[in-house]
Amino acid sequence: MVARNNSGDISLTFTKVPRQVTVTDSFGDITLVLPPGSATYRVATRNSFGSTTVSVPQSPTAGNMITASNNSGNITIITQNDHTVAHTHPASSSPSA
């Protein structure tokens, strides 16, 4: 999977473990949501201005490769289990009891 954008956010959610993902954005946030499970990833990120959060199982020898590059914006790479914590969507949030 390859995704490129010059201006704007890129958000990808995977239901199966991707073998290779390369995402490049110039101005905007990159969010990758990977499936839960025991799969490990070799993650490489480059971010000039913005924060980088990676909370997926990683291994330098993993066969699943994730590359994310951004000039200005945040990079977030999480599993679906972390998705509800990391991002809240007003349309799907439940009211407090």
PyMOL commands that set and color helices and strands:
alter all, ss='L'
color gray80, all
select helices_A, chain A and resi 80-86
alter helices_A, ss='H'
color red, helices_A
select strands_A, chain A and resi 2-7+10-13+20-27+30-34+41-49+52-54+64-72+75-79
alter strands_A, ss='S'
color yellow, strands_A
deselect
rebuild
show_as cartoon
